[in-house]
Amino acid sequence: MALIENHVVATTKHGRMPGFAACPDEPGAFPGIIFYMDAPGFREELYNMARRIAKHGYFCLLPDMYYRLGTCHFDLPRRDDAMSAVVFAAMNSLSNELVCDDTAGLLGWLDAQDKVKPGPVGCVGHCMSGRYITTAAARFPTRFAASASMYGVGIVTDEEDSPHQLLDQVQGELYYAFAETDAHVPDHVIPDLTKALDAAGTNYAIDVYPGTEHGFQFAERQVYHPVAAEEAWTKLFDLWDRNLK
């Protein structure tokens, strides 16, 4: 399938937010998807994942969430302790509140695009963005019909703005994919999240993928697990297809 793809800029209350957008090069409009990045940030590997989403019949917008820091892109094959320190600093520069501010701008940008189908949208967040898809689904309940977290972190915390406390505001369907081994997800998170989802009456599914580690869906990482990655892609597209098409 041929695609239309562009580097774009969305305006937020904090400035100009670069992004990458892709959709089918076909007549008509397509459901919008916001692809919230993982901690290592804006890069070609994520562009390729956005292209895969677009080829499934969606308009995918991948924002550079570190735009407040200027141009902050990482050459991951050369990653060392010094680079990791900068990656974590960039990740910690964000908050649920800031990402919700940005999400308002991203939704406005999507609404202005002729190739985006009007109405509800979907989203997916990897790693650090598991917390953000949960928060966005709660803060924009009429806009997000289907939201997914891939080995997300920060979803259940002791902080006042912990996303799991907002689940009773969510109207759309949620999907959480976790790795079997993940040092970034304490043992209590999945049971506590499940309890909160059930208490809120949320439409959701949680899967823990056997034999996987954090980041298993990224094809360029040593922890890539092809079988689990494809199963997670299938679950993701099923989620969006039944809610957005």
Buried (B, 14 or more C-beta within 10 A) or exposed (E): EEBEBEEBEBEBEEEEBBBBBBBBEEEEEBBBBBBBBBBBBBBEBBBEBBBBBBBBBBBBBBBBBBBBBEEBEBEBEEEEEEBEEEBEEBBEEBBBEBBBBBBBBBBEBBEEBEBBBEEBBBBBBBBBBBBBBBBBBBBBBEBBBBBBBBBBBBBBBEEEBBBBBBBEBBBBBBBBBBBBBBEBBEEEBBEBBBEBBEEBEBBBBBEBBEEBBBBBBBEEBEBBBEEBBEBBBEBBBEBBBEBBE
